[in-house]
């Protein structure tokens, strides 16, 4: 089992750095395939997500990609909604938890396509500060932006607790759609926020007894190695390539998770 966990961690860590996700979309299906109950797979993946997110964020910070105000504004509401998500995960039947997971991934493809169909704003420079970022609409006032940030953080935390994914899967799409961030900037912010959501989620799942600590640590250590590579690779890739990778990955994993759900009693 350990070798599968290490390989899964390497794949999850690569995705964490490239796509700004905690890697739960790989780790949850892997743990289910290895015989873990879906809700335990969700709780266990959050342990690994903390490790991979910290490693990726430290690397991003060293490279100068760090917006503390935005990270906290998204992370604080996420920390409050993650326990609610973990509670809901414990209430759902295993099959419906996985089906909901698969649907959530497809929704992200729709959100990214919706953004692509909107009038494109000038691309935000990868090294710009938060104050320099270009919003979707230049007339968007501060209150609207605050509401969007609270909504994104809250939804991300809910998804983190419910699906064990760190929240980055939905957070990246919504930052691009509602805040006008480029996908690379959204990925880097998302990875840092995931640290906050994962800690909140793992505490909530741990209280309910839904965390297998050692498998989570093994997954996380594999992820640490991979994030060192993927966070360095991300700035070199064109935005359209990253978007394509994001959408293709969401589609493939959605189909695989739905297949797993159909095989549950």
N, C-alpha and C positions, 0 to 999 in steps of 0.2 A: 504493500500500500504506500510505503514511504516514497518510492520512486515516482509513483503517479502524482503524489502531492508536490514533490519537488518540481517536476515538469510542469504541473498545473500552475505552480507559483511563478515559474519563469515566464510562462505565457501571460499570466495575469499581470505581472510586473511590466512586461513590454507594453501591454495595452494601457496600463495606468499612465505611463509616461507619454505615449503617443496620442491617446484619445481622452485623457483626463478622467478616466473612470477608475474606481477602486479595484476593479478586477473581479468583482462578485459575479458578473455575468459569465465568467469562466469557472470560478470556484464553486458556486452553488450547484450548477449542473454536474461538475466533477464529483463533488461530495455526495450528491444524490446517486450518481452512478456507482459509487463505492459503497452504497448501502446505508448512508445516513438518512434519517428522516428529514424531509424538506425543511421543516422549521428549525431543526438542529443544524442543517447545512447553512441556512440563512444566518443563524447566530454565530456559527463557527467562522464563516467567511469574514465577518466583521473584525475578528481578531487579526487575520492576515491583512485586511484592508488598512488597519491602523499602521502596520509595519511598512507596507508598500507605499502608502500615502506620505508618511513621514520621510521616507528615503527619497521619494521623488520630489517632494516640496523642498527639502534641504538642498537638493541638487539644483532645482530651479532658482532658489534664493541665491546660491553661489554664482549663478549665471546672470543675476540681476533682474529676474522676473518675479517680482514680489510686490503686491499691492495690499498692504495690511488692512486699510480701511474697508476695501471691498470684501476681503476674506472674512473679516469680523461681521460685517453687515449681513452677509449671507449665512455665515456659520452660526450666529447666535439664534436666529429663529429656527434653523435646522436642528440645533441641539435640543430645543423644546419639543419639536414634533417627532423626533426619532423614537422616543419611548412609546408614543401613541402607535406608530407603525409596528413596533415589536409586539405590542399587545394585540393588534389586529392580526398579525401573522400567526399568533398562537391560537386564534379563534377560527381561522379558515381551515377547511379540509385540505389535505396535502395536494390533491389533484387541482383544486381551484386556486391554490396558492401559486402553483406552477403555471397554470393557464393565465392567471392575471399577470405573472411575470412576463410571459411571452407577448401578451397584448401590449404591455408597457413598452417593450422594445420596439414594436411596430409603430407605436405612437411617436416615438422619437424620430423615426424616419420621416413621418409626416411633418413633424415640426421643422426639421431641417429643410425639407422641400418647400414648406410654406415660406420660410425665410428666403430661400433662393428665388422665389417668385416675387418677393417684394422689391421695391426699388432699392438698389444697392447704394449704401452710403459709402463715402471714401473709406478705404481700408485703414483701420487703426494701426499705427506703427507698432511693431512687436515690443519696442522699448518705451512706448509712451507711458506717461503716468495716468492714473485714473482720471484726473481732472482734464486731461487732454483727449480722452477717448470720445469718439464721435457717436452720439446716440442715434437711434433709428430715425427719430424725427427731431429736428433742431428746435421745435416748439415744445418739446416735452418738458414740463416743469419739474421742479425738485420733488414735489409731493407725489407726482405720478411715478417718478423714478424710484422713490422710496417705497411706494406700494409694490412696484415690480420686484424690487430686491427682496422685500419681505415675503412676497408670494413665492419667488424662486427658492429662497432658503427654506421656507416652510414645506414646500412640496419635496424638495431634495431630502430633508430630514425624514419626512414620512416614508419616502421610497427606501431610504437607507434602513430604517427599522423594519419595514414590511418585507423587503426583498433581499436584504443583506448585500447591497451593491454600493454602499457609500454615498449614493445620491448623485454621483457624477454623470451617470447616463442621462438623466433628465436635466440636470443643471447646465450642462454644456449646451444643449439644444435651446433651453429657455434664455440663457444669457445671450446667445446669438440672436434669437428671435425678438426678445423684449428689450434688451439693453443695447443692442447694436454692436456687441463685441465681435471681433474677428474670432474665428474658431480656435486659433492658437492661444489668444489671450484668455478665452473662456476656459480652455483646457488647463492652463496653468493656474488660474484662480480656483477652478473646480477641484484640482488635486489638493490644494491647501485646505479648502473647506471640508473635504472628505475626512481629514484628520479629526475635525470637530464632530461631524456627524457619526463617524465610526465609533468614537469613544462613547458617545451618548447611547448609541445603539447596542454596543457590546455590554454595557452596564445593565441596560434594560433586559436584554436576552439572558445575561448571566443570572440575574435575579430569578428568572423563570426556569433556569436549569437547561437552557437551550444552547450551551456553548461547550464544544470539545476543544479544550485549550491547546493541547499538543499538536493535533492536526492543523489547527489554525496558525500556530507558530511556524511549523514546517512550510506551509504554503507561503507565509509572509517572508520567510528568509529567502526562499527562491525568488520571490518578487523583488526583494531588495537588490539582488544582483542584476536583474533585468532592467529595473528603472534607471540605473546608472547609464545604461546604453540608450534607452528610448528617449529620455529627457534631452540627451545631447543630439539625437537624430531629429526630433520634432522641428527645431528652428530651420532645418535644412530642407524641409518638405514644403512644396507649394500648398496653399490653402485647399485647392480643389482636390488634391490627392488625399489630404487628411479627411475632407468631407466624404469622399468616395469610400475610404477605408472605414470610416465611422458607420456609414449607411449599410455597406455590405456586411460588416460584422454584426450589426443589429439584426439584419434579415436572417443570416445564417443561424445565429444563436436563438432567435425567436422560434424558428422551425424546429431546432433541436430540442428546446425546452418543451415545446408543445408535444413533440413525439414522446418525451419522457412522461409527460402528464397523462397521455393516453394509455401508457403501460401500467399506470397505477390502478389499484382496485377502486 
